[in-house]
Amino acid sequence: MNMVRKIGSDTTEKPVIVLFRHDLRLADNRALYAASQTGKPVIPVFVRDEETAVSTRPLGGARQWWLHHSLTSLTRSLEAIGAKLILRQGRTQAIVDELISQTKADMVLWNRRYDPAGIETDTALKARLLERGLRAESFDGHLLHEPYSLKTGAGGYYRVFTPFWRAFLGGPEPRDPVPAPAKLKPWIGEIASADLRDWRLLPEKPDWAKAFHHDWTPGEEGAKQKLADFLEDRAASYKNDRDLPGREGTSRLSPHLAHGEITPFQIWHASKSPAIKDQNAGLDTFRKEVGWREFSYHLLFNNPKLHEDNFNESFDSFEWISSARNFNAWKTGRTGYPIVDAGMRQLWQTGWMHNRVRMIVASFLIKHLLIDWREGEKWFWDTLVDADPASNAASWQWVAGSGADASPYFRIFNPILQGEKFDPKGNYVRQFVPELKDLPDKYLHRPWTAPAVVLNSANIELDKDYPGPIVEHGAARKRALEAYSRTR
């Protein structure tokens, strides 16, 4: 804390504190909206809490980059309606206690979190505030339904997506979004606030995120624009185009959702606008993807160590292979399989990867290289701008075959055929693996089969300009199936 901000109204009037965490927006922020409706002075506080009562992971590097720019955007938005964002780092409970003592606030509001550490912290916070006779209230916003609200006929939680989604659609329609406050009543007083630059969220030497701005505009306005562009240009064709990485066919809303710059309620209701023409059921497919995010949190809520423990315990005895050489080749996009390498390079260059390709690269790491899915999950956690504690873990376990409603382990993606099917003209590979750009389509996804004359004309020397395959697909598939059979 090296900065003191004066924020303003009569200090004799007790203010309301609004805690921000992963909800960096004004619109459909029910905690902020409720605070504005009280007529009391409002003190918005962003808490960077990485010291919780249970073990948790700090944000990865890519999300820290996004957080810096999102907080900058939120600060400007709050200032425009009369409030100053206070930045604090430490334990949430201690920060709230200090602010209450300093400002005499009698109300603390926030939007609910659903990761295990967040739940434990906020549950304890609410109990302590209520014991003191203060008002403490939490609101929805991150999920369309509470993860404990959907139950099977036996009273348990859903482990398969299809019946979960059926139950979801059979329930009440998600609520309407609430508007952003037009004005907030400020509180006058001196409150210490950290300088965002001191948190050093941005990479420096080297600045591996220098190209991120070409792809992303962090903040609430960027989220609104992404949604509008998707609904106008790509929603109708989403059902088919979402699988083609060489085409701009997805919404790219995931990092905005991860940071709470937009809510699933806003997305859900915007996608149902009668003004949108959806002859091809693209929006039904899109909403189903929103449903998978909900299902992932449903799993995380009931399995707090989803990123660490196999959902299916039979995988605990699986014979993983530790290979620093192969893992590094995968991370750096040097496996010799162009669709895999394009995905890993896209991830490093942009902080994001196309969803179809995420499945391909995850399958390759787990099944071709027999490297533990947890190693891949950790890498994605650090390098994805949309790294999400529920979706990341659930999706890695889905590919591994160890998760809920998992892809069967014997489903092993052939990276050659996947490339030829979903990137037939090679637009995606040529963008991110430019050393192969002059290869004919026939050989693009299997360059090691190209005749020497073709490689020479494309200025490619295998194992120098581009690596040969680090494993042979047929042999790797056979090895994976044998390892799976031993586990079973």
C-alpha positions as CSV (number, residue, x, y, z in Angstrom):
1,M,0.0,0.0,0.0
2,N,1.8,3.1,-1.1
3,M,-1.0,5.3,-2.1
4,V,-3.9,7.1,-0.3
5,R,-7.0,8.0,-2.1
6,K,-9.6,10.4,-1.0
7,I,-13.1,9.3,-1.9
8,G,-16.0,11.3,-1.2
9,S,-19.3,12.0,0.8
10,D,-20.1,12.7,4.4
11,T,-18.0,10.4,6.5
12,T,-20.7,10.4,9.2
13,E,-22.9,8.3,6.9
14,K,-22.0,4.6,7.1
15,P,-20.9,3.3,3.7
16,V,-21.4,0.0,2.0
17,I,-18.3,-2.0,0.9
18,V,-18.6,-3.9,-2.4
19,L,-15.9,-6.6,-2.9
20,F,-14.7,-7.3,-6.4
21,R,-12.9,-10.4,-7.3
22,H,-13.7,-12.2,-10.6
23,D,-16.6,-9.9,-11.5
24,L,-14.8,-6.9,-13.1
25,R,-17.9,-5.2,-14.6
26,L,-20.6,-2.6,-13.8
27,A,-23.5,-4.2,-15.7
28,D,-25.3,-7.2,-14.2
29,N,-23.2,-6.8,-11.1
30,R,-25.9,-7.5,-8.5
31,A,-23.7,-6.7,-5.5
32,L,-22.8,-3.3,-7.0
33,Y,-26.4,-2.7,-8.1
34,A,-27.7,-3.5,-4.6
35,A,-25.2,-1.1,-3.1
36,S,-26.3,1.7,-5.4
37,Q,-30.0,1.1,-4.5
38,T,-29.3,1.7,-0.8
39,G,-28.5,5.4,-1.4
40,K,-25.4,5.0,0.9
41,P,-21.9,5.9,0.0
42,V,-20.2,3.0,-1.9
43,I,-16.6,1.9,-1.5
44,P,-15.6,-0.6,-4.3
45,V,-12.7,-2.8,-3.3
46,F,-10.8,-5.2,-5.4
47,V,-9.2,-7.9,-3.2
48,R,-6.3,-9.9,-4.6
49,D,-6.6,-12.8,-2.1
50,E,-4.0,-15.5,-2.6
51,E,-3.8,-16.4,1.1
52,T,-6.9,-18.5,1.8
53,A,-7.6,-21.0,4.5
54,V,-7.2,-23.8,2.0
55,S,-4.5,-24.6,-0.5
56,T,-5.2,-22.8,-3.8
57,R,-3.3,-21.7,-6.9
58,P,-2.5,-18.1,-7.8
59,L,-3.5,-17.0,-11.2
60,G,-1.2,-18.0,-14.0
61,G,0.9,-15.6,-16.0
62,A,-1.5,-15.1,-18.8
63,R,-4.5,-14.3,-16.6
64,Q,-2.3,-11.9,-14.5
65,W,-1.7,-10.0,-17.8
66,W,-5.4,-9.8,-18.4
67,L,-6.2,-8.9,-14.8
68,H,-3.9,-5.8,-15.0
69,H,-5.7,-4.5,-18.0
70,S,-9.1,-5.4,-16.8
71,L,-8.6,-3.6,-13.5
72,T,-7.4,-0.6,-15.4
73,S,-10.6,-0.6,-17.4
74,L,-12.8,-1.2,-14.3
75,T,-11.1,1.7,-12.5
76,R,-12.0,4.1,-15.4
77,S,-15.6,2.8,-15.5
78,L,-16.1,3.3,-11.8
79,E,-14.6,6.8,-11.9
80,A,-17.1,7.7,-14.6
81,I,-20.0,7.0,-12.2
82,G,-18.4,8.7,-9.2
83,A,-16.5,6.0,-7.3
84,K,-12.8,5.1,-6.8
85,L,-11.6,1.5,-6.9
86,I,-9.5,0.5,-3.9
87,L,-6.9,-2.1,-4.5
88,R,-5.9,-4.4,-1.7
89,Q,-3.9,-7.6,-1.4
90,G,-3.9,-10.1,1.4
91,R,-6.4,-12.1,3.4
92,T,-10.0,-11.0,2.6
93,Q,-11.1,-11.2,6.2
94,A,-8.3,-9.0,7.5
95,I,-8.8,-6.4,4.7
96,V,-12.6,-6.2,5.3
97,D,-12.0,-5.9,9.1
98,E,-9.6,-3.1,8.5
99,L,-11.9,-1.2,6.1
100,I,-14.9,-1.6,8.5
101,S,-12.8,-0.2,11.4
102,Q,-11.6,2.7,9.3
103,T,-14.9,3.7,7.6
104,K,-17.5,2.4,10.0
105,A,-19.2,0.6,7.1
106,D,-22.2,-1.5,8.2
107,M,-22.7,-3.5,5.0
108,V,-20.5,-5.7,2.9
109,L,-21.8,-7.1,-0.4
110,W,-20.2,-9.3,-3.0
111,N,-20.9,-11.8,-5.8
112,R,-20.4,-15.4,-5.1
113,R,-17.4,-17.5,-6.1
114,Y,-17.5,-21.2,-6.7
115,D,-13.9,-22.4,-6.5
116,P,-13.2,-24.3,-3.2
117,A,-10.9,-21.7,-1.7
118,G,-13.3,-18.8,-2.6
119,I,-16.3,-20.7,-1.1
120,E,-14.4,-21.3,2.2
121,T,-13.2,-17.7,2.4
122,D,-16.6,-16.1,1.7
123,T,-18.5,-18.5,4.0
124,A,-16.2,-17.6,6.9
125,L,-16.5,-13.9,6.0
126,K,-20.2,-13.9,6.0
127,A,-20.5,-15.7,9.3
128,R,-18.1,-13.3,11.0
129,L,-19.9,-10.2,9.7
130,L,-23.3,-11.5,10.7
131,E,-22.0,-12.3,14.2
132,R,-21.0,-8.7,14.5
133,G,-24.5,-7.6,13.6
134,L,-23.4,-6.2,10.2
135,R,-25.3,-6.8,6.9
136,A,-23.5,-9.3,4.6
137,E,-25.0,-10.5,1.4
138,S,-23.8,-12.4,-1.6
139,F,-25.3,-12.5,-5.1
140,D,-25.3,-14.7,-8.2
141,G,-23.5,-13.7,-11.4
142,H,-20.8,-16.2,-12.3
143,L,-23.2,-19.1,-13.0
144,L,-26.7,-19.4,-14.4
145,H,-27.6,-21.8,-11.5
146,E,-26.2,-22.6,-8.1
147,P,-24.1,-25.8,-8.5
148,Y,-26.0,-27.5,-5.7
149,S,-29.5,-26.7,-7.2
150,L,-29.6,-29.5,-9.8
151,K,-30.0,-33.0,-8.3
152,T,-30.5,-36.4,-9.8
153,G,-33.6,-38.4,-8.9
154,A,-31.5,-40.1,-6.2
155,G,-30.6,-36.8,-4.8
156,G,-26.9,-36.7,-5.9
157,Y,-25.1,-34.6,-8.4
158,Y,-25.0,-35.3,-12.2
159,R,-21.9,-37.1,-13.5
160,V,-23.1,-37.1,-17.1
161,F,-23.6,-34.0,-19.1
162,T,-26.7,-35.0,-21.2
163,P,-29.1,-35.6,-18.2
164,F,-27.6,-32.5,-16.5
165,W,-28.4,-30.4,-19.5
166,R,-31.9,-31.9,-19.8
167,A,-32.5,-31.0,-16.1
168,F,-31.0,-27.5,-16.7
169,L,-33.3,-26.8,-19.6
170,G,-36.3,-28.2,-17.7
171,G,-35.7,-25.7,-14.9
172,P,-36.6,-22.0,-14.6
173,E,-35.4,-19.6,-17.2
174,P,-32.2,-17.7,-16.0
175,R,-33.0,-14.3,-14.5
176,D,-32.7,-11.1,-16.5
177,P,-29.5,-9.1,-16.2
178,V,-29.6,-6.0,-14.0
179,P,-28.5,-2.6,-15.3
180,A,-25.3,-0.9,-14.5
181,P,-25.7,1.9,-11.9
182,A,-25.9,5.3,-13.5
183,K,-24.2,7.0,-10.5
184,L,-22.6,5.9,-7.2
185,K,-22.6,8.0,-4.1
186,P,-19.0,8.5,-3.1
187,W,-17.6,8.4,0.5
188,I,-15.1,11.0,1.6
189,G,-12.2,9.9,3.5
190,E,-8.6,8.6,3.1
191,I,-8.3,4.9,2.2
192,A,-5.0,3.3,1.4
193,S,-4.9,1.6,-1.9
194,A,-2.1,-0.3,-3.7
195,D,-0.6,1.0,-6.9
196,L,-1.5,-1.6,-9.6
197,R,1.9,-1.3,-11.1
198,D,3.5,-2.6,-7.8
199,W,1.7,-5.9,-8.3
200,R,3.9,-6.5,-11.3
201,L,1.2,-8.5,-13.1
202,L,2.7,-7.7,-16.5
203,P,5.6,-9.7,-17.9
204,E,8.8,-7.7,-18.3
205,K,11.9,-9.5,-19.4
206,P,11.0,-11.2,-21.6
207,D,7.6,-9.6,-22.5
208,W,6.0,-12.8,-23.7
209,A,2.6,-11.1,-23.9
210,K,3.6,-8.3,-26.2
211,A,1.3,-9.6,-29.0
212,F,-1.7,-10.3,-26.8
213,H,-3.2,-6.8,-27.6
214,H,-3.6,-7.8,-31.2
215,D,-6.1,-10.4,-30.2
216,W,-7.7,-9.1,-27.0
217,T,-9.3,-6.0,-25.5
218,P,-9.6,-6.8,-21.7
219,G,-12.5,-5.1,-19.9
220,E,-16.2,-4.8,-19.9
221,E,-16.4,-2.9,-23.2
222,G,-14.3,-5.4,-25.0
223,A,-16.6,-8.2,-23.7
224,K,-19.7,-6.4,-25.0
225,Q,-18.1,-5.9,-28.4
226,K,-17.0,-9.6,-28.6
227,L,-20.6,-10.7,-27.9
228,A,-22.1,-8.2,-30.4
229,D,-19.7,-9.2,-33.1
230,F,-20.4,-12.9,-32.5
231,L,-24.2,-12.6,-32.5
232,E,-24.1,-10.5,-35.7
233,D,-21.5,-12.3,-37.8
234,R,-20.9,-15.8,-36.6
235,A,-23.7,-17.2,-34.4
236,A,-25.8,-18.7,-37.3
237,S,-22.8,-20.7,-38.5
238,Y,-21.4,-21.6,-35.1
239,K,-22.6,-25.2,-35.1
240,N,-20.3,-26.1,-38.0
241,D,-17.6,-23.3,-38.0
242,R,-16.7,-23.8,-34.3
243,D,-14.7,-26.9,-35.2
244,L,-12.6,-25.1,-37.9
245,P,-9.6,-23.4,-36.3
246,G,-8.6,-21.7,-39.6
247,R,-11.9,-19.8,-39.5
248,E,-13.1,-17.1,-37.1
249,G,-16.1,-19.2,-36.0
250,T,-16.2,-19.0,-32.2
251,S,-17.2,-16.3,-29.8
252,R,-13.9,-15.8,-27.9
253,L,-15.9,-14.8,-24.9
254,S,-14.2,-17.2,-22.5
255,P,-11.5,-14.9,-21.0
256,H,-14.2,-12.2,-20.5
257,L,-16.3,-14.8,-18.7
258,A,-13.4,-16.0,-16.6
259,H,-12.7,-12.4,-15.3
260,G,-16.4,-11.6,-14.9
261,E,-16.4,-8.8,-17.5
262,I,-19.6,-10.3,-18.8
263,T,-22.0,-12.7,-17.2
264,P,-23.6,-15.9,-18.5
265,F,-27.0,-14.2,-17.9
266,Q,-26.1,-11.4,-20.3
267,I,-24.9,-14.0,-22.9
268,W,-27.9,-16.3,-22.4
269,H,-30.5,-13.5,-22.9
270,A,-28.7,-11.8,-25.8
271,S,-28.5,-15.2,-27.6
272,K,-32.3,-15.5,-27.4
273,S,-33.0,-12.1,-29.0
274,P,-35.7,-12.5,-31.6
275,A,-33.7,-10.1,-33.8
276,I,-31.0,-12.8,-34.3
277,K,-31.6,-15.1,-37.3
278,D,-30.5,-18.7,-36.4
279,Q,-31.7,-21.0,-39.1
280,N,-28.9,-23.5,-38.4
281,A,-29.3,-24.0,-34.7
282,G,-26.0,-22.4,-34.1
283,L,-27.2,-20.6,-30.9
284,D,-28.6,-23.9,-29.5
285,T,-25.1,-25.3,-29.9
286,F,-23.5,-22.2,-28.4
287,R,-25.8,-22.2,-25.4
288,K,-24.9,-25.9,-24.9
289,E,-21.2,-24.8,-24.6
290,V,-22.3,-22.4,-21.9
291,G,-24.0,-25.4,-20.3
292,W,-20.7,-27.3,-20.3
293,R,-19.1,-24.5,-18.3
294,E,-22.0,-24.8,-15.8
295,F,-21.5,-28.6,-15.7
296,S,-17.8,-28.2,-15.0
297,Y,-18.6,-26.0,-12.0
298,H,-21.2,-28.6,-10.9
299,L,-18.3,-31.1,-10.9
300,L,-15.8,-28.8,-9.2
301,F,-18.3,-27.9,-6.4
302,N,-18.7,-31.6,-5.6
303,N,-15.0,-32.5,-6.2
304,P,-12.9,-29.7,-4.8
305,K,-9.6,-31.3,-6.0
306,L,-10.7,-31.8,-9.5
307,H,-7.4,-30.4,-10.9
308,E,-5.4,-32.8,-8.7
309,D,-7.3,-36.0,-8.3
310,N,-8.6,-38.4,-10.9
311,F,-12.4,-38.3,-10.9
312,N,-12.3,-41.9,-11.8
313,E,-10.1,-43.5,-9.2
314,S,-9.2,-46.5,-11.4
315,F,-6.8,-44.1,-13.2
316,D,-4.7,-43.7,-10.0
317,S,-2.7,-46.7,-11.0
318,F,-2.1,-45.5,-14.6
319,E,1.5,-45.8,-15.7
320,W,2.4,-42.3,-16.8
321,I,5.8,-41.6,-18.5
322,S,7.9,-38.7,-17.4
323,S,9.8,-37.2,-20.3
324,A,11.2,-33.7,-20.0
325,R,12.2,-33.9,-23.7
326,N,8.8,-34.8,-25.0
327,F,7.0,-32.4,-22.7
328,N,9.2,-29.5,-23.8
329,A,8.6,-30.4,-27.5
330,W,4.9,-30.4,-26.8
331,K,5.0,-27.0,-24.9
332,T,7.0,-25.3,-27.6
333,G,5.2,-26.7,-30.6
334,R,8.0,-28.9,-31.9
335,T,6.3,-32.4,-31.9
336,G,6.5,-32.9,-35.7
337,Y,2.7,-33.0,-36.0
338,P,1.6,-29.7,-37.6
339,I,-1.9,-29.4,-36.1
340,V,-0.5,-30.0,-32.6
341,D,2.4,-27.6,-33.1
342,A,0.1,-24.9,-34.5
343,G,-2.1,-25.1,-31.4
344,M,0.7,-24.9,-28.9
345,R,2.2,-21.9,-30.8
346,Q,-1.2,-20.2,-30.9
347,L,-1.4,-20.6,-27.2
348,W,2.0,-19.1,-26.5
349,Q,1.5,-16.2,-29.0
350,T,-2.0,-15.2,-28.1
351,G,-2.8,-16.7,-24.7
352,W,-5.7,-18.7,-26.2
353,M,-6.3,-21.9,-28.3
354,H,-9.1,-23.0,-30.5
355,N,-11.3,-25.5,-28.6
356,R,-11.1,-28.2,-31.2
357,V,-7.3,-28.0,-31.1
358,R,-7.3,-28.0,-27.3
359,M,-8.8,-31.5,-27.5
360,I,-6.2,-32.6,-30.1
361,V,-3.2,-31.3,-28.2
362,A,-4.5,-32.7,-24.9
363,S,-5.1,-36.1,-26.5
364,F,-1.6,-36.0,-28.0
365,L,0.1,-35.2,-24.6
366,I,-1.9,-37.8,-22.7
367,K,-2.2,-40.6,-25.2
368,H,0.7,-40.3,-27.6
369,L,3.2,-39.3,-25.0
370,L,1.6,-40.9,-21.9
371,I,2.4,-37.7,-19.9
372,D,0.1,-37.2,-16.9
373,W,-2.9,-35.0,-17.8
374,R,-2.1,-32.9,-14.7
375,E,1.1,-31.6,-16.4
376,G,-0.9,-30.3,-19.3
377,E,-3.6,-28.8,-17.0
378,K,-0.8,-26.9,-15.2
379,W,0.6,-25.6,-18.5
380,F,-2.8,-24.4,-19.7
381,W,-3.4,-22.8,-16.2
382,D,-0.3,-20.7,-16.7
383,T,-0.6,-19.8,-20.4
384,L,-4.4,-19.4,-21.1
385,V,-6.0,-16.0,-20.6
386,D,-9.2,-17.9,-20.0
387,A,-7.8,-20.4,-17.5
388,D,-10.8,-21.5,-15.4
389,P,-10.6,-23.7,-12.4
390,A,-13.6,-25.7,-13.4
391,S,-13.5,-25.9,-17.2
392,N,-9.7,-26.4,-17.4
393,A,-9.7,-29.4,-15.0
394,A,-12.9,-31.0,-16.2
395,S,-11.9,-30.8,-19.8
396,W,-8.4,-32.2,-19.3
397,Q,-10.0,-35.1,-17.3
398,W,-12.6,-35.6,-20.1
399,V,-9.9,-36.0,-22.7
400,A,-7.8,-38.3,-20.4
401,G,-10.8,-40.6,-19.8
402,S,-10.5,-40.2,-16.1
403,G,-13.2,-37.6,-15.7
404,A,-17.0,-37.4,-15.5
405,D,-18.8,-38.2,-18.7
406,A,-15.3,-38.7,-20.1
407,S,-14.2,-39.5,-23.6
408,P,-13.3,-43.2,-23.5
409,Y,-9.6,-43.7,-23.2
410,F,-9.5,-45.8,-26.3
411,R,-10.6,-42.7,-28.3
412,I,-7.2,-41.5,-29.4
413,F,-7.2,-38.6,-31.8
414,N,-5.1,-39.2,-34.9
415,P,-3.4,-35.8,-35.3
416,I,-2.9,-36.3,-39.0
417,L,-6.5,-37.0,-39.8
418,Q,-7.7,-34.4,-37.3
419,G,-5.6,-31.8,-39.2
420,E,-6.8,-32.9,-42.6
421,K,-10.5,-32.9,-41.5
422,F,-10.6,-29.6,-39.6
423,D,-7.9,-27.6,-41.3
424,P,-8.1,-29.1,-44.9
425,K,-6.7,-26.0,-46.6
426,G,-4.1,-25.5,-43.9
427,N,-5.0,-22.0,-43.1
428,Y,-4.5,-22.5,-39.4
429,V,-1.2,-24.5,-39.7
430,R,0.3,-22.0,-42.1
431,Q,-0.5,-19.1,-39.8
432,F,1.2,-20.6,-36.7
433,V,3.8,-22.9,-38.3
434,P,5.0,-20.6,-41.1
435,E,8.0,-22.8,-42.0
436,L,5.5,-25.2,-43.6
437,K,3.6,-22.5,-45.5
438,D,4.9,-23.6,-49.0
439,L,4.1,-27.2,-48.6
440,P,1.2,-28.5,-50.8
441,D,-2.0,-29.3,-48.9
442,K,-1.5,-33.0,-49.6
443,Y,1.6,-33.0,-47.3
444,L,0.9,-30.2,-44.9
445,H,-0.3,-32.4,-42.1
446,R,2.2,-35.1,-42.7
447,P,5.4,-33.4,-44.0
448,W,7.6,-36.4,-43.3
449,T,5.9,-38.2,-46.1
450,A,6.7,-35.5,-48.7
451,P,9.3,-36.5,-51.4
452,A,12.6,-34.8,-51.1
453,V,11.9,-32.7,-54.2
454,V,8.7,-31.3,-52.6
455,L,10.5,-30.5,-49.4
456,N,13.3,-28.8,-51.2
457,S,10.9,-26.6,-53.2
458,A,9.2,-25.6,-49.9
459,N,12.7,-24.8,-48.4
460,I,12.2,-27.4,-45.7
461,E,14.9,-29.7,-44.3
462,L,13.3,-32.1,-41.8
463,D,14.8,-32.1,-38.3
464,K,16.4,-28.8,-39.1
465,D,13.7,-26.4,-40.3
466,Y,10.9,-28.5,-38.9
467,P,11.1,-31.6,-36.7
468,G,10.1,-35.1,-37.7
469,P,7.5,-36.8,-35.5
470,I,8.7,-37.3,-31.9
471,V,6.6,-40.5,-31.8
472,E,5.0,-42.6,-34.6
473,H,1.2,-42.5,-34.4
474,G,0.5,-46.2,-34.8
475,A,3.1,-47.3,-32.3
476,A,2.0,-44.5,-29.8
477,R,-1.6,-45.6,-30.1
478,K,-0.8,-49.2,-29.5
479,R,1.3,-48.3,-26.5
480,A,-1.5,-46.2,-25.0
481,L,-4.1,-48.9,-25.5
482,E,-1.8,-51.4,-23.8
483,A,-1.3,-49.1,-20.8
484,Y,-5.1,-48.5,-20.6
485,S,-5.7,-52.3,-20.6
486,R,-3.3,-52.8,-17.7
487,T,-5.1,-50.1,-15.7
488,R,-8.5,-51.6,-16.3
